[in-house]
Amino acid sequence: MPQSDLVAQLTSPAATTTFAVVGGLLVVTLLREIPRIPARLLVLMLCAFLDMVGLLMIVPLLPFYVKRLGEGGVMVLGTTVGEATLVGLVAAAFTLAQLVSAPFWGRFSDRRGRRPALIAALAASSVAYLVFGFAEALPVLLLSRLVQGAGGGTVGVIQAYVADTTEPAQRARALGWLSASTNLGVALGPVLGSWAVARGHDLDHWRGEGELYAHAAPGILAALMCLLTMAVTFLFLAEPNEHRGGDSKERVPIGKALGSVVLQPGQVTSRLILTYAIAIGSFSGVTTVLALFLNHRFAIDEKTIGYFFLYIGAIAVFARTLALGPLVDKLGEARLSRVGIVTLSLGILGLAFAESLPTLAVTVAMIPLGTAFTFPCVTALLSRVVPGNDRGLYMGMQQTFGGLARIAAPLLYGHSFDVYGIQTPFFLSAALVFVTLPLGFGLHKFARPRAPDAPAA
């Protein structure tokens, strides 16, 4: 299919109507699920949705911002660093800050509460979005991503909140609902970001000078979304009664917990954390170069990339709200996570060979299905096998090791994209995801422990 034909199809009135219908169906699907969702979880889902909308307004645009500020690459110590590698570096900066901050946010929330941790992190993120919007140099853009990452280290805190307030048998389903709301943000955020760019262009055209608002509008709007999330968290999200906070001599030290994952990889907690880290790192690394891949092969640009994220997010929402719960009941978390690993690896591999819109649609669809079946199940299993007073720490630690993988993968895939060809990142990613499959063998023994908050033997 000629590149111009695909772009014309994506920008046609029929495609616009279809995407609008898909967006409407996403909202209807979540509204239908609302009566089944506990009130506290519903408020947390709203917070997660608003936060993710702000974040995903920025992420798909990042490669184009880097390209604008570092077109043709930059010289570093006498070596030219290509555009794709620069994108990987800037993307990795977010993850670096996130992985460093995650265990400390988790421990802070164990001691002082989940709610204060969330509010403080959101405040940092709102400032970072404004810096991103008005950045006119790569170092400033890099700084904004570091601050955003530090504020984004609270994913483990949110997961710990869900585990605090949900029965063990329902945690995978509850985490699925939570991730459905975030994936709704994944689906709608990029479209809103592209809309903000277009409106910024209109404002600049009216002013008759430069492209100030075209570049700044997504950052400004993301900051406003972040402030709205803070308000919702402050007004409506109560601290869970199940979380007791305070200091405790029984808590595992952060250093010892982190070291056990590397030094004792056979432990069930280590296997779960490593599975999550490798899979999410590979997924995130592919996402980093996806815009460049689609631009190279199909001429997709910043005005049409949002449609692909809408498609991915839509399937993720439908999978988490309609399929995850029944499949967990039928297969169990351990078996379903292995199904997800296989699906995710095949979807990533298929991207390398996609040459037409139908092939692209099928392979891209397998990726959100794989993540929907893998990550909630792995996280739910982890919440079952760690003590309740260390839950925030271990959830944060999961994000830390996931963050390490999300730093290495964008750098590796960006470099391989520049040097070895645009298909190479997808081959590497698919292989890494698939090798996590053996780590999931035997985990069904921990799916329904006698004492939900007892540590694994």
Secondary structure, DSSP 4 states (H G I P E B T S, - for coil): --HHHHHHHHTSHHHHHHHHHHHHHHHHHHHHHGGGS-HHHHHHHHHHHHHHHHHHHHGGGHHHHHHHHSTT-EEETTEEEPHHHHHHHHHHHHHHHHHHHHHHHHHHHHHH-HHHHHHHHHHHHHHHHHHHHT--SHHHHHHHHHHHHHHTTTHHHHHHHHHHTS-GGGHHHHHHHHHHHHHHHHHHHHHHHHHHHHHHHHHHHHHTS-SHHHHHHHHHHHHHHHHHHHHHHHHH-PPPTT---S--TTSPPHHHHHHHHHH-TTSHHHHHHHHHHHHHHHHHHHHHHHHHHHHHHH---TTTHHHHHHHHHHHHHHIIIIIHHHHHHHH-HHHHHHHHHHHHHHHHHHHTT--SHHHHHHHHHHHHHHHHHHHHHHHHHHHHSS-GGGHHHHHHHHHHHHHHHHHHHHHHHHHHHHHH-TTHHHHHHHHHHHTTGGGGTTGGGGSS-SSTTSPP-
